[in-house]
Amino acid sequence: MARYSRDGADFGAILRMPGVRAAVIDVTEQVGARARSFAPVDDGDYLRGIETTLIERGGNDRDRPEGRVTATAPHSAAVEWGNSRSRGRHVLARALYGR
C-alpha cells in the first residue's frame, strides 16, 4: 500500500485533479443558487448581482481552485448586514451554511 506524504508536491497533485475542480465548481453553483433563492426581490438588482466565480489560486501551477459567491449590487452590504433602516438578511451567510 502506498503511503501518503504531506508535502507540497503531493497536495498540489491532489488539488490539480479534475474531480476537485469539478467539486469546487459544483458547490459554488449550489451556494449561488441558494443565495438567489433567499434574495429579496424589490427591484431585482440584488438578485441579478449575485455572481459565482471560479478562481485558480496557488503557486506557479495555479493549482488551488477557489469558488466565490459575491453580491455586487450597490446596496449588498445593507442587505447582508443591515443598516439604520433595516435589519440584515444575511443572504450569503445563510446560503453558505444552508439555513
Number of C-alpha atoms within 10 A of each C-alpha: 3 4 5 8 9 8 8 9 10 11 14 16 11 14 17 15 11 9 11 14 18 12 13 18 19 13 14 20 19 16 22 23 17 18 25 21 13 17 23 15 12 8 8 11 17 19 20 14 15 19 17 18 14 15 15 14 12 13 9 6 10 13 19 20 18 15 20 16 20 15 24 15 15 11 12 19 15 16 21 18 14 15 11 6 7 10 12 13 17 18 21 23 14 15 20 16 9 10 10
